[in-house]
Every structure is written in structure tokens, then in C-alpha cells.
Amino acid sequence: MQELFIDNEEQLQDFTGKAADSSWLAVDTEFLRERTYFPKLCLIQVANEHMAAAIDPITITDLGPLRDLLMNPAIEKVFHAARQDMEIFLNAWQALPAPLFDTQPAAALLGIGDQVGYGKLIQQVLKTELPKDHSRTDWSRRPLDKAQLRYALDDVIYLGQAYLKMKSRLEQAGRLSWLDAEFETLTSPQTYSLEPMDMWKKVKGRQHIKGIKLAILQALAAWREEQALARDLPRRWILKDDVLLEIARRSPRNSQELERVRGVDAGFVRKNGSTILELIDKARQLPIEQWPRDKRPASRPTPRQEATLDLLSAALRLIALDAGLSPQVIASRKELLALLNGDDNCTLLQGWRRSLAGEPLQALITGKQQMVIEGGNARFQAP
């Protein structure tokens, strides 16, 4: 394995030329996001079967050859937990690498675990323990030392090895195509588009308010998102969730009332007070049909729903047993409740989970299928 640290355009051109005939490339990024809205790209690692490179986007001004390589539709790009990496590339290049293979959802189909971390994945697939010494490294500082580069290159060297084994196992199990819909979602720019008016759904504690106060929270969260985006600052630097929630709860009508909200200081009121009060006033005037509604269950399941969930859990265990998977990898009890409540966006109706478990469980709920016990064993059958 040839290992490279690339910090100039000439080296990059040489590497991308040699890698252009690859059938796959393992890809990872190192970035910082503590002080910005958009992640600051600090390092890009790329490997195939013969070469591994750590590419420095801080010193290289023209990453065009790398962009062309990663956008090549003839090369499969391999990531682990690809979403953040894809957001970075979309922000930097206004395009997404495709086709894609993500080892995290693939691990779920191999019984390794749902949302499994990279270290555990490599330990399970390759029986190799990777060091965690640099998981909190400031990757923007230069020069990078040998240990940092070793850590960064290992991320893609072992990722490529795991990919080859995992893809082979998925093909043998006839499950490779199960991931198609999930991978298509990851390579769609729409997946990463943020609508400011939907950002209230990400505010912690929102379930404790409703009605017109939820409409006020929606307006305030949208304003915060637009401010964070325009100023490239973390949302919490504009307003923390608990402060946002308290402003919505109190719904102040003047600057004095706004300044009494815990976490709001006089400086914030001088700079943003009139805008905040105007947003609150406009939200108060919204007709009731325009108020946002949280679709999550407002209360705990009833005793009868709990009993029904027990039945669905048993059915899920049968499905998982036949598939050789853990039931927890397919769905949690909370996700079963969402399916029971008719949530069309629940996890069980997405990707491979839909055909494997979501549709059979829906058929059970609607009476198109039933569970019977014969010879001490439960199974599905048509009524």
C-alpha cells in the first residue's frame, strides 16, 4: 500500500490520475464545526486497493482534480456514516459523489448492529482494534504529525478492506439491492436541504408547548436558522434552544418583558429585540389552521395500545428471526408505535425496512395478515 500526504496541486494531479481507473474509492473527511455553521474541511482521505492519500484542502487552492475523481460515476465511493461527509461535499462543490456505498446501514443488514460506530465495525469485520487517540484532534492545525496522519490514513485503508468483505457477504445473502433506496437518498441534494420554517422540529423541549406558542417558536427558530446560515455561526451562538423555548413560552410584548427572559441580555435586545418582537406579533396573528402541529404522540400509549405493541413486537421478532437479524436493528418499540399510529414517514416504511417488515406489519394491523400458532410455533397467514 502506497501512502501519501498531498499538499500541493502537482501531487494531487498525479494521484487523481493514477486513481482514475479505480472501481471503488474509500473516502473520509476530517473537519471542524464547533465555531461555524458550515463544517470547515481540514483533510480528505481517499484510498483504493493500492494507494491511500491524505489530501490537504487548506494548502491546496484548486481541488478540481479531486472533485472530478469523486464525481466520476464509474467509481463507487465508500463511506462510513456518509451524511456529514456528503453535506461537506455539497457545500464545497454543489454536487454529491455517486454512486455510493455506506458501511453503516450495510452493517445493519449483516447483523453487526444499527448505527454502529466505525471502530466497532472494523473490530467486527476485520478483527482489528483501531486507536481512538485522535478522535478529538484539531485537524485545522499544521503541521500534522505522523500519528495524526497514521490515524487519518487508517480510516480509509481499513474502510476499503471492510467494504470488500461486507459487499461480498451482502451479495451472497441476496441483500445488496436492499440498500439501493437508502443510498439513493444519501446522494440526493434534497436530503440535505434545510427549510428554516421546519427548524422548530429540532428544538429540544418543543413538546412542552403547543398552539399559538408553537407558532411563535416556529417563527423564532426560522429566524435563528437564517441568522446562523448568513453569519456562518452555530445555532446555539445565536440563541440556545432553552432560551428560544422560553421566549416562545412567555411571548413577550415589549423590550422590557423580552429582557426578563433568562438568557436574554440587554445587548441582544438592543440588536435584535425589535425583530424578535415583530416575529412574535406576526405569529400571534396567524389563523389557527396555519399553526404548526407536532405529529409525535401527545401522550403515552393506552393499555390497549401497549398490548397491541406487544403483538407487533412478537411479529417483528418472527420477521427478524427469518432474516437472521436482531429485532432492534429493524425497529424500536417507538417506531412500532409510529407505524401503529399511521405515520407514513416512520422508519419502518423507509428503505429496506419497508419490504422486510413495514409492509408485513401494516398488513397485520389492517387485517390482511394474521398470526396463528400451530404446533407451538407462531407464523403469518392470510385470514
Secondary structure, 3 states (H helix, E strand, C coil): CEEEEECCHHHHHHHHHHHCCCCEEEEEEEEECCCCCCCEEEEEEEECCCEEEEECCCCCCCCHHHHHHHCCCCCEEEECCCHHHHHHHHHHHCCCCCCEEEHHHHHHHCCCCCCCCHHHHHHHHHCCCCCCCCCCCCCCCCCCCHHHHHHHHHHHHHHHHHHHHHHHHHHHHCCHHHHHHHHHHHCCHHHHCCCHHHHHHHCCCHHHCCCHHHHHHHHHHHHHHHHHHHHCCCHHHHCCHHHHHHHHHHCCCCHHHHHCCCCCCHHHHHHHHHHHHHHHHHHHCCCHHHCCCCCCCCCCCCHHHHHHHHHHHHHHHHHHHHHCCCHHHHCCHHHHHHHHCCCCCCHHHCHHHHHHHHHHHHHHHHCCCEEEEECCEEEEECC
